[in-house]
Amino acid sequence: MPSHYDSQRVEARLKKTNEARNQKRLTNRRPGVIVIDAATFTDQVAGLAVTLTFEIEREGRSVFTNPYVQSDVAATLRQLTWTYNPLRYATVTRLG
């Protein structure tokens, strides 16, 4: 049975590996290329997708002439939101 000490060693090793990977990535970066850290706005993107879904469900009838298009777009956005959330969670937990 793994002990608490083992889990601390694993956590320390993962942290060290992530720091080394980030340092290597930063040193290999070209100075003229702008780097955007997507982790800073993942919550905003998720919130925007939910807001767009609600907006289409409320106001979609006035924009889309075919009622099936409104429900299809709303369902697609809702599915994208549900797909995006686990990916965002995996990225946040992986990068710490």
C-alpha positions, 0 to 999 in steps of 0.5 A, a space after each residue: 500500500 502506498 504511503 503518504 511519503 510516496 505520494 509526496 515524492 511523486 508530487 515533488 517529482 511531477 512538480 520538478 518535471 513540469 518546472 524543467 519542461 516550462 524552463 526548456 520551453 521558455 529558453 527555446 522560444 524565439 524572441 520575436 514571437 508573442 506567446 499567449 498563455 491560454 490558461 489565463 482566459 479559459 474561464 472566460 471562454 467557458 463563460 462566453 460559450 454558456 452566455 452564447 448558448 443562453 442568448 441563442 436559446 432566448 433570441 434565436 427565433 428573431 435571428 434564424 428563420 428556420 426554428 431547427 437551426 436555432 435548436 441545432 446551434 444551441 445544442 451544438 454550443 451546449 455540447 461544445 461547452 460540455 466537451 470543453 470543461 473536461 479539457 480545461 480541467 485536465 489542462 489546469 490539473 496538468 499544468 498546476 
